[in-house]
Structure formats: C-alpha cells, structure tokens
Amino acid sequence: MKAFLLRQTGGAEQLHLEEVPKPNIQANEVLVKVKAISINPVDVYVRKDSNALKAFMLPKDNQEVFILGWDMAGIVEETGADVRDFKQGDLVFGLINFRGAGNTYAEYVAAPVSQLALIPNNISFEEAAAACLAALTAWQALVVHAKLQPGEKVLIHAAAGGVGHYAVPIAKHLGAYVVGTASADNKEFVLSLGADEFVDYQKQKVEEIVTDADVVLDPMYGDHLFRSIEAVKSGGRIISLLTDFKGAIGEAARAKGVWGYHMGVASNGNDMQQIASLLERNIIRSHINASYNFVELPKAHQHQDAGNRRGKIVVKM
C-alpha cells in the first residue's frame, strides 16, 4: 500500500509518499480501506516539532519512520478474530489511537473496534473523516467535562474553526445560550451554526461583552485564558484545549472561584457513536473548507499551516 512517511520533522516537504506493507490486525481490530482523512492543527504541529512528535505519537524505542494522522473514514476489509460488532463492507469512521500511532496517512489502517462508529447513510466519507478529532473534542469538552446544562450560557472561542463549528450546534442541542467569537468575515457562518450572539474578536474585547458565561471553551494558546477567566462568572467552568491552569493563570482562576480544566481528547467509540447520531439527525454538519487528493496531502498540510479559520480540510483517496 501507499503511505506518507515522515523521517525528519520540518516542512511539508518532509512527507514522502512511499510503498509500505499493509498493517497486520490484532484480534480486536479491523483493517479499513481508507477513503478519506482530515488534517488537524496537531498534525502540522507534530510534523514540524520533534518534541510534539514524541508527545503525540509515543514512538517506540529507536523508531525513525512515522505515519502521521488520526482521523479516518473508510470501508472494513478484514475483521479480527474477536470482532463481533463490525463486518466486512461496513462504512466506519473514528479517531484512531490518539495519543499514539494512528497511522491514517495511508491506504489501509488497522483500527481498534472500540474507537469506531458506523457512518450514517446521509454522510459522505469526507464529512465523516472531518468529524473525528474536532467533533470529539467539542463533544467531550461540553458534555463529558463541562457537563453543560440547558439554559446555561456558553462562550465558544474560534467558533468558525474545526472544533468550534461542531461545538456551537452541540451546545445549542444541549439547550444552551451560545456566544461565538470569530473574525467579521465569519459572522454569518457562526450565526448559521446556531449561535445566539456573535463577537468579532478583532474589533471587540469579548471579556467586556460577556462577563457571565457559565462555560467557556477556549482553544487558544497562552495568556488568552486570562480573558476567558474575565468572561466566565464566579463558579463557572473553563475548558482549555491548549493551555494548562498553572502559575498566574491558575491563581486567577482560583481567585474567582472558576473551575479550569486542560483537556485532551480521547479516542472513544461510544462518543463516536454519539457524533454519528448527531450527524445522522443533521444536528451537526461538517463544513469542508478544502478537499485534496491523497497525493496532494503535503499541500493540505501547507493549507492548514497557513491558517484555516473555517471548518475542516480533508484528503480523499
């Protein structure tokens, strides 16, 4: 099979399309013929930075060659001896072995069945692949960690982005009042997702407009969390995707009585089934900002690296 291999961290030119053996599957895995994958910011981070590669890929001792990627949608071609819930020909999608070796930048992937869900009939492979890491992050942030309740106010930063464009409709589905931030050119898009209120972060200080949020979803890095602490009410909750609550940030959160949690998304088939149900009922939809053919995957990386402020970038096989 063909796969993109990474031998050295750096630019997108370090991704090389080569011929490698098909993976062997374990008893609790299925072999999936990949039809689509999606590109996430973490993919670019891992490709560029050796420390990130170690932190997210969890390499074996002396491992020198890597197949990146975690998001995947495709067709089951072979099932392991212990597999009962999936069969040959099933259309499946999932976030594979995150953190660890997902190896989805390839024509075939060995996927644990505990991390998969069936693709709804009304969803394409590209839309399914897009709704893996990003949609799972939104679901786990709002439902599992924040435990968002009907009637609560939630502030979602970067509401037009990969995570945000799933988080807004999930929050609305849960009965929340949603405030979304984005640039002005994404205002109508964010409102179309179901946001009740829009804040242009380039021209407005969100912490001066929102001071009583019950929950804040913050995907930004660094001191941006101070602004979220100002926007959340005393006793509220902040879910941070990139920054932990240490040092001055943690002190500011504690001083206001705010619960702050730095989350990491986890591969989880039960949660993927929830995402599948939301997609099937059109409660969430994958917005595909750009689609590339498999041989163009390095170009997809360059696109993501340049900044992708709306929806997802996908690669089709």
BELWO-V36659 format. One record per run of one state. SS is the DSSP state (helix for helix, strand for strand, loop for the rest). FROM is the first residue (numbers start at 0). LEN is the number of residues. Records with the same first field share a line. If there is no record, write none. Layout:
BEGIN
SS->FROM-LEN / FROM-LEN
END
This chain:
BEGIN
loop->0-1 / 6-5 / 19-9 / 39-1 / 48-1 / 57-8 / 66-4 / 79-11 / 95-10 / 106-1 / 118-6 / 130-2 / 145-7 / 156-7 / 173-3 / 182-1 / 192-4 / 200-5 / 209-3 / 218-5 / 240-6 / 255-3 / 262-6 / 280-7 / 306-5 / 316-1
strand->1-5 / 14-5 / 28-11 / 65-1 / 70-9 / 90-5 / 105-1 / 107-5 / 115-3 / 152-4 / 176-6 / 196-4 / 212-6 / 231-9 / 258-4 / 287-6 / 311-5
helix->11-3 / 40-8 / 49-8 / 112-3 / 124-6 / 132-13 / 163-10 / 183-9 / 205-4 / 223-8 / 246-9 / 268-12 / 293-13
END
